[in-house]
Structures are given as structure tokens and as C-alpha cells.
Amino acid sequence: MKAAALALSLLGHPLAPVSDRLPIYDVAALCRYVSADDKASGIADDASKCVSDETAAQQQLASIWLTVPTGPRESCEILATSGGGQSYVDLLTCLQMAG
């Protein structure tokens, strides 16, 4: 049974509802996009600051994720991924505002 569960998880089939585990976002891609957008807007921003902020938010989320009720987790996941981005900072901010 363990081998089957491992095989399913490796094939991308979650074994638990998505909201029961912290989402996995591509921080590097997000930060490249944000940095390029900032440069195009004339804002001098370094992608490494974005990566640092996103990583810190991800670590904070990892420590509180299962203590937050399912409803706010699901709502904030949707909000954090709207607009084409996937941001741990947005997810954390949403959860903090949800109370």
C-alpha cells in the first residue's frame, strides 16, 4: 500500500486535499516576472529581495498552515493565485487579514 501511495504522489496526485498542504509556488518565476515588470515601469528592484521576501513568507506559512481554518486557507489560496501570480507573501497577508 505504501508503494502505491508513493507512486500516486510522484505522479502528481495529491493524497490529501490541496488545502491541507501548503501550496507549492515557483518563487523564482514570480520574482523574475516582478523584477522585469518593475524595470519596465522604471522602478529599480532587485529580484533577490523578492525571493527573500517570498521565502520568508513560505517559512512562516509552513509553521501556521494547519492551524488556520480550511475556509480562509482555500479563499486565500484563490486570492494569492489570481492575476496570474502565485505569491506566498500575498497568501500570508490574506491569512493575516482573515484573522
DSSP file (Angstrom, degrees, kcal/mol; ACC not computed):
  #  RESIDUE AA STRUCTURE BP1 BP2  ACC     N-H-->O    O-->H-N    N-H-->O    O-->H-N    TCO  KAPPA ALPHA  PHI   PSI    X-CA   Y-CA   Z-CA
    1    1 A M     >        0   0    0      0, 0.0     4,-2.2     0, 0.0     5,-0.2   0.000 360.0 360.0 360.0 -39.2    0.0    0.0    0.0
    2    2 A K  H  >  +     0   0    0      1,-0.2     4,-2.4     2,-0.2     5,-0.2   0.890 360.0  52.7 -63.3 -38.7    2.8    2.4    0.8
    3    3 A A  H  > S+     0   0    0      1,-0.2     4,-2.5     2,-0.2    -1,-0.2   0.895 109.1  49.7 -64.0 -39.7    4.4    1.9   -2.7
    4    4 A A  H  > S+     0   0    0      2,-0.2     4,-2.4     1,-0.2    -1,-0.2   0.904 111.0  49.1 -66.0 -40.9    1.0    2.7   -4.3
    5    5 A A  H  X S+     0   0    0     -4,-2.2     4,-2.2     2,-0.2    -2,-0.2   0.903 112.1  48.6 -64.8 -40.7    0.7    5.9   -2.3
    6    6 A L  H  X S+     0   0    0     -4,-2.4     4,-2.2     2,-0.2    -2,-0.2   0.913 110.5  51.2 -64.6 -42.5    4.2    6.9   -3.2
    7    7 A A  H  X S+     0   0    0     -4,-2.5     4,-1.4     1,-0.2    -2,-0.2   0.911 110.5  48.7 -62.2 -42.8    3.6    6.2   -6.8
    8    8 A L  H  <>S+     0   0    0     -4,-2.4     5,-2.4     1,-0.2    -1,-0.2   0.907 111.3  49.4 -63.9 -41.4    0.4    8.3   -6.8
    9    9 A S  H ><5S+     0   0    0     -4,-2.2     3,-1.0     1,-0.2    -1,-0.2   0.864 110.1  51.2 -68.0 -33.9    2.2   11.2   -5.1
   10   10 A L  H 3<5S+     0   0    0     -4,-2.2    -1,-0.2     1,-0.2    -2,-0.2   0.780 104.8  57.5 -72.2 -25.5    5.0   11.1   -7.6
   11   11 A L  T 3<5S-     0   0    0     -4,-1.4    -1,-0.2    -5,-0.2    -2,-0.2   0.436 124.7-102.6 -83.6   1.4    2.5   11.2  -10.4
   12   12 A G  T < 5S+     0   0    0     -3,-1.0    -3,-0.2     1,-0.3    -2,-0.1   0.588  79.2 134.0  91.4  10.5    1.1   14.4   -9.1
   13   13 A H      < -     0   0    0     -5,-2.4    -1,-0.3    -6,-0.2    -2,-0.2  -0.838  53.5-134.1 -95.0 110.4   -2.0   13.1   -7.5
   14   14 A P        -     0   0    0      0, 0.0     4,-0.1     0, 0.0    -5,-0.0  -0.341   8.0-154.4 -65.0 142.9   -2.3   14.6   -4.0
   15   15 A L  S    S+     0   0    0      2,-0.1    -6,-0.0     3,-0.0     3,-0.0   0.601  81.4  42.2 -90.8 -13.9   -3.1   12.2   -1.3
   16   16 A A  S    S-     0   0    0      1,-0.1     5,-0.1     2,-0.0     0, 0.0  -0.901 106.3 -80.1-126.8 156.8   -4.7   14.9    0.8
   17   17 A P    >   -     0   0    0      0, 0.0     3,-2.1     0, 0.0     4,-0.3  -0.257  45.6-115.2 -54.2 145.6   -6.9   17.7   -0.1
   18   18 A V  G >  S+     0   0    0      1,-0.3     3,-1.6     2,-0.2    -3,-0.0   0.858 114.3  57.7 -53.5 -40.0   -5.0   20.6   -1.6
   19   19 A S  G 3  S+     0   0    0      1,-0.3    -1,-0.3     3,-0.1    54,-0.0   0.643  93.6  68.4 -70.4 -12.7   -5.9   22.9    1.2
   20   20 A D  G <  S+     0   0    0     -3,-2.1     2,-0.4     2,-0.1    -1,-0.3   0.550 102.5  48.5 -82.7  -6.6   -4.3   20.5    3.8
   21   21 A R  S <  S-     0   0    0     -3,-1.6     3,-0.1    -4,-0.3    41,-0.0  -0.981  97.6 -98.7-132.6 148.5   -0.9   21.2    2.5
   22   22 A L        -     0   0    0     -2,-0.4    -2,-0.1     1,-0.1    -3,-0.1  -0.397  48.0-111.3 -61.6 130.2    0.9   24.4    1.8
   23   23 A P        -     0   0    0      0, 0.0     2,-0.6     0, 0.0    -1,-0.1  -0.233  23.9-125.9 -62.3 155.2    0.7   25.2   -1.9
   24   24 A I        -     0   0    0     -3,-0.1     2,-0.3     2,-0.0    -3,-0.0  -0.918  31.3-175.8-106.8 116.1    3.9   25.0   -3.9
   25   25 A Y        -     0   0    0     -2,-0.6     2,-1.4    61,-0.0     3,-0.2  -0.815  33.1-119.3-111.5 151.2    4.7   28.1   -5.9
   26   26 A D     >  +     0   0    0     -2,-0.3     4,-2.2     1,-0.2     5,-0.2  -0.708  34.6 177.8 -88.6  87.1    7.5   28.9   -8.3
   27   27 A V  H  > S+     0   0    0     -2,-1.4     4,-2.7     1,-0.2     5,-0.2   0.873  75.6  55.3 -61.3 -41.2    9.1   31.8   -6.5
   28   28 A A  H  > S+     0   0    0      1,-0.2     4,-2.2     2,-0.2    -1,-0.2   0.921 109.7  46.1 -61.5 -44.1   11.9   32.2   -9.0
   29   29 A A  H  > S+     0   0    0      2,-0.2     4,-2.2     1,-0.2    -1,-0.2   0.921 113.1  49.9 -65.1 -43.6    9.5   32.6  -11.9
   30   30 A L  H  X S+     0   0    0     -4,-2.2     4,-2.8     1,-0.2    -2,-0.2   0.935 112.6  46.9 -58.3 -47.1    7.3   35.0   -9.9
   31   31 A C  H  X S+     0   0    0     -4,-2.7     4,-2.5     1,-0.2    -1,-0.2   0.838 109.6  52.9 -69.9 -33.4   10.3   37.2   -8.9
   32   32 A R  H  X S+     0   0    0     -4,-2.2     4,-2.4    -5,-0.2    -1,-0.2   0.929 112.6  46.1 -63.0 -43.9   11.7   37.2  -12.4
   33   33 A Y  H  X S+     0   0    0     -4,-2.2     4,-2.5     2,-0.2    -2,-0.2   0.933 114.2  47.0 -63.7 -47.4    8.3   38.5  -13.7
   34   34 A V  H  X S+     0   0    0     -4,-2.8     4,-2.7     1,-0.2    -2,-0.2   0.913 113.2  49.1 -62.2 -43.6    8.0   41.1  -10.9
   35   35 A S  H  X S+     0   0    0     -4,-2.5     4,-2.5     2,-0.2    10,-0.2   0.918 112.5  47.0 -63.1 -44.3   11.6   42.3  -11.4
   36   36 A A  H  X S+     0   0    0     -4,-2.4     4,-2.2     2,-0.2    -2,-0.2   0.899 113.5  49.0 -64.3 -40.7   11.1   42.6  -15.2
   37   37 A D  H  X S+     0   0    0     -4,-2.5     4,-1.4     2,-0.2    -2,-0.2   0.903 111.5  49.4 -65.8 -41.9    7.7   44.4  -14.7
   38   38 A D  H  <>S+     0   0    0     -4,-2.7     5,-3.1     2,-0.2     4,-0.3   0.920 111.0  49.3 -63.2 -44.1    9.4   46.8  -12.2
   39   39 A K  H ><5S+     0   0    0     -4,-2.5     3,-1.2     1,-0.2    -2,-0.2   0.899 109.4  52.0 -62.7 -40.5   12.2   47.6  -14.5
   40   40 A A  H 3<5S+     0   0    0     -4,-2.2    -1,-0.2     1,-0.3    -2,-0.2   0.798 109.9  50.3 -65.2 -28.0    9.8   48.2  -17.4
   41   41 A S  T 3<5S-     0   0    0     -4,-1.4    -1,-0.3    -3,-0.2    -2,-0.2   0.440 122.0-107.6 -88.9  -0.7    7.9   50.6  -15.0
   42   42 A G  T < 5S+     0   0    0     -3,-1.2     2,-0.6    -4,-0.3    -3,-0.2   0.606  76.5 134.5  85.2  12.1   11.1   52.5  -14.1
   43   43 A I      < -     0   0    0     -5,-3.1     2,-0.9    -6,-0.2    -1,-0.3  -0.848  53.8-137.2 -96.9 122.9   11.3   51.0  -10.6
   44   44 A A        +     0   0    0     -2,-0.6     2,-0.4    -3,-0.1    -5,-0.0  -0.694  41.1 156.9 -80.7 108.0   14.7   49.8   -9.6
   45   45 A D        -     0   0    0     -2,-0.9     2,-0.5   -10,-0.2    -6,-0.1  -0.995  35.8-137.2-136.6 141.4   14.0   46.5   -7.9
   46   46 A D    >>  -     0   0    0     -2,-0.4     3,-1.1     1,-0.1     4,-1.1  -0.836  10.0-142.3-100.0 130.6   16.3   43.5   -7.3
   47   47 A A  H 3> S+     0   0    0     -2,-0.5     4,-2.4     1,-0.3     5,-0.2   0.774  98.9  67.6 -61.4 -26.5   14.8   40.0   -7.8
   48   48 A S  H 3> S+     0   0    0      1,-0.2     4,-2.2     2,-0.2    -1,-0.3   0.840  96.7  53.2 -66.1 -31.2   16.8   38.8   -4.8
   49   49 A K  H <> S+     0   0    0     -3,-1.1     4,-2.6     2,-0.2    -1,-0.2   0.910 109.2  49.6 -66.6 -42.4   14.7   40.9   -2.5
   50   50 A C  H  X S+     0   0    0     -4,-1.1     4,-2.8     2,-0.2     5,-0.2   0.934 111.1  48.4 -60.3 -47.6   11.6   39.3   -3.9
   51   51 A V  H  X S+     0   0    0     -4,-2.4     4,-2.5     1,-0.2     5,-0.2   0.907 111.8  50.2 -61.2 -42.1   13.0   35.8   -3.5
   52   52 A S  H  X S+     0   0    0     -4,-2.2     4,-2.2     2,-0.2    -1,-0.2   0.925 112.7  46.1 -61.9 -45.7   14.0   36.7    0.1
   53   53 A D  H  X S+     0   0    0     -4,-2.6     4,-2.2     2,-0.2    -2,-0.2   0.918 114.3  47.6 -64.1 -44.3   10.5   38.0    0.9
   54   54 A E  H  X S+     0   0    0     -4,-2.8     4,-2.4     2,-0.2    -2,-0.2   0.893 112.2  49.7 -65.2 -40.5    8.7   35.1   -0.7
   55   55 A T  H  X S+     0   0    0     -4,-2.5     4,-2.2    -5,-0.2    -1,-0.2   0.907 110.8  49.4 -65.5 -42.4   11.0   32.5    1.1
   56   56 A A  H  X S+     0   0    0     -4,-2.2     4,-2.1     2,-0.2    -2,-0.2   0.912 112.4  48.1 -63.0 -42.5   10.4   34.2    4.5
   57   57 A A  H  X S+     0   0    0     -4,-2.2     4,-2.7     1,-0.2    -2,-0.2   0.899 109.8  52.8 -65.0 -40.3    6.6   34.2    3.9
   58   58 A Q  H  X S+     0   0    0     -4,-2.4     4,-2.3     1,-0.2    -2,-0.2   0.908 109.7  48.6 -61.1 -42.6    6.8   30.5    2.8
   59   59 A Q  H  X S+     0   0    0     -4,-2.2     4,-1.2     2,-0.2    -1,-0.2   0.900 112.0  48.8 -65.5 -40.7    8.6   29.6    6.0
   60   60 A Q  H  X S+     0   0    0     -4,-2.1     4,-0.9     1,-0.2     3,-0.4   0.924 111.8  49.5 -63.9 -44.1    6.1   31.5    8.1
   61   61 A L  H >X S+     0   0    0     -4,-2.7     4,-2.5     1,-0.2     3,-0.9   0.892 104.2  59.0 -62.1 -40.7    3.2   29.8    6.3
   62   62 A A  H 3< S+     0   0    0     -4,-2.3     4,-0.3     1,-0.3    -1,-0.2   0.849 106.2  49.3 -58.1 -34.4    4.7   26.4    6.8
   63   63 A S  H 3< S+     0   0    0     -4,-1.2    -1,-0.3    -3,-0.4    -2,-0.2   0.696 124.2  27.3 -80.9 -18.0    4.6   26.9   10.6
   64   64 A I  H XX S+     0   0    0     -3,-0.9     3,-2.0    -4,-0.9     4,-0.7   0.536  87.8 104.0-117.2  -9.8    1.0   28.0   10.8
   65   65 A W  G >< S+     0   0    0     -4,-2.5     3,-1.2     1,-0.3    -3,-0.1   0.843  85.4  41.7 -48.6 -53.0   -0.7   26.4    7.8
   66   66 A L  G 34 S+     0   0    0     -4,-0.3    -1,-0.3     1,-0.3     4,-0.1   0.557 107.1  63.4 -77.5  -6.5   -2.6   23.7    9.6
   67   67 A T  G <4 S+     0   0    0     -3,-2.0    -1,-0.3     2,-0.1    -2,-0.2   0.583  87.6  85.3 -88.5 -11.2   -3.6   26.0   12.4
   68   68 A V  S << S-     0   0    0     -3,-1.2     5,-0.0    -4,-0.7    27,-0.0  -0.754  91.7-106.1 -91.3 134.4   -5.7   28.1   10.1
   69   69 A P     >  -     0   0    0      0, 0.0     4,-1.8     0, 0.0     5,-0.1  -0.183  28.1-114.5 -57.6 152.6   -9.2   27.0    9.4
   70   70 A T  H  > S+     0   0    0      1,-0.2     4,-2.7     2,-0.2     5,-0.3   0.867 108.9  60.2 -57.6 -43.0   -9.9   25.4    6.0
   71   71 A G  H  > S+     0   0    0      1,-0.2     4,-2.5     2,-0.2     5,-0.2   0.943 108.6  41.0 -55.5 -55.5  -12.2   28.2    4.7
   72   72 A P  H  > S+     0   0    0      0, 0.0     4,-2.7     0, 0.0     5,-0.2   0.876 113.6  55.3 -62.3 -35.8   -9.7   31.0    5.0
   73   73 A R  H  X S+     0   0    0     -4,-1.8     4,-2.2     2,-0.2    -2,-0.2   0.951 111.8  42.9 -60.2 -47.8   -6.9   28.8    3.6
   74   74 A E  H  X S+     0   0    0     -4,-2.7     4,-2.0     2,-0.2    -1,-0.2   0.923 115.8  47.9 -65.8 -44.7   -9.0   28.0    0.5
   75   75 A S  H  X S+     0   0    0     -4,-2.5     4,-2.2    -5,-0.3    -1,-0.2   0.918 114.2  46.6 -61.7 -43.8  -10.1   31.6    0.0
   76   76 A C  H  X S+     0   0    0     -4,-2.7     4,-2.9    -5,-0.2    -1,-0.2   0.835 107.6  56.7 -71.3 -32.3   -6.6   33.0    0.4
   77   77 A E  H  X S+     0   0    0     -4,-2.2     4,-1.0    -5,-0.2    -1,-0.2   0.931 109.4  46.8 -60.8 -44.4   -5.2   30.3   -2.0
   78   78 A I  H >X S+     0   0    0     -4,-2.0     4,-0.6     1,-0.2     3,-0.6   0.934 114.8  46.2 -62.5 -46.3   -7.6   31.5   -4.7
   79   79 A L  H >< S+     0   0    0     -4,-2.2     3,-1.0     1,-0.2    -2,-0.2   0.903 109.5  54.2 -62.9 -42.2   -6.7   35.2   -4.0
   80   80 A A  H 3< S+     0   0    0     -4,-2.9     7,-1.3     1,-0.3    -1,-0.2   0.693 113.6  42.6 -68.7 -18.4   -3.0   34.5   -3.9
   81   81 A T  H X< S+     0   0    0     -4,-1.0     3,-0.9    -3,-0.6    -1,-0.3   0.418  89.8 108.1-107.7   0.3   -3.1   32.9   -7.3
   82   82 A S  G X< S+     0   0    0     -3,-1.0     3,-0.7    -4,-0.6    -3,-0.0  -0.425  71.2  36.0 -75.1 154.4   -5.4   35.3   -9.0
   83   83 A G  G 3  S-     0   0    0      1,-0.2    -1,-0.2    -2,-0.1     3,-0.1   0.614 129.0 -73.8  79.0  11.8   -4.0   37.7  -11.6
   84   84 A G  G <  S+     0   0    0     -3,-0.9    -1,-0.2     1,-0.3     2,-0.2   0.277 105.6 104.2  89.5 -12.4   -1.5   35.1  -12.9
   85   85 A G    <   -     0   0    0     -3,-0.7     2,-0.4     2,-0.0    -1,-0.3  -0.574  55.5-151.7 -99.9 165.5    0.9   35.2  -10.0
   86   86 A Q        +     0   0    0     -2,-0.2     2,-0.5   -60,-0.2    -5,-0.2  -0.881  26.5 175.2-135.7 102.3    1.5   32.8   -7.1
   87   87 A S     >  -     0   0    0     -7,-1.3     4,-2.0    -2,-0.4     5,-0.1  -0.935  32.7-164.5-122.7 124.2    2.8   34.6   -4.1
   88   88 A Y  H  > S+     0   0    0     -2,-0.5     4,-2.9     2,-0.2     5,-0.2   0.842  99.0  57.1 -66.6 -33.6    3.5   33.4   -0.6
   89   89 A V  H  > S+     0   0    0      2,-0.2     4,-2.6     1,-0.2     5,-0.2   0.935 108.7  45.2 -63.1 -45.6    3.6   37.0    0.5
   90   90 A D  H  > S+     0   0    0      2,-0.2     4,-2.4     1,-0.2    -2,-0.2   0.901 113.7  50.3 -63.5 -40.3    0.0   37.5   -0.8
   91   91 A L  H  X S+     0   0    0     -4,-2.0     4,-2.2     2,-0.2    -2,-0.2   0.930 112.8  45.5 -63.2 -46.6   -1.1   34.3    0.8
   92   92 A L  H  X S+     0   0    0     -4,-2.9     4,-2.4     2,-0.2    -2,-0.2   0.915 112.7  50.6 -63.9 -44.1    0.3   35.2    4.2
   93   93 A T  H  X S+     0   0    0     -4,-2.6     4,-2.3    -5,-0.2    -1,-0.2   0.918 110.2  50.4 -60.6 -43.7   -1.1   38.7    4.0
   94   94 A C  H  X S+     0   0    0     -4,-2.4     4,-2.0     1,-0.2    -1,-0.2   0.929 111.3  47.5 -60.2 -46.7   -4.5   37.3    3.2
   95   95 A L  H  X S+     0   0    0     -4,-2.2     4,-0.7     1,-0.2    -1,-0.2   0.881 111.2  51.4 -64.5 -37.6   -4.4   34.9    6.1
   96   96 A Q  H >< S+     0   0    0     -4,-2.4     3,-0.5     1,-0.2    -1,-0.2   0.897 111.6  47.0 -65.4 -39.4   -3.3   37.6    8.5
   97   97 A M  H 3< S+     0   0    0     -4,-2.3    -2,-0.2     1,-0.2    -1,-0.2   0.808 103.9  61.9 -71.8 -29.4   -6.1   39.8    7.4
   98   98 A A  H 3<        0   0    0     -4,-2.0    -1,-0.2    -5,-0.2    -2,-0.2   0.694 360.0 360.0 -70.4 -18.0   -8.6   37.0    7.7
   99   99 A G    <<        0   0    0     -4,-0.7    -3,-0.2    -3,-0.5    -2,-0.1   0.451 360.0 360.0  96.5 360.0   -7.7   36.9   11.4
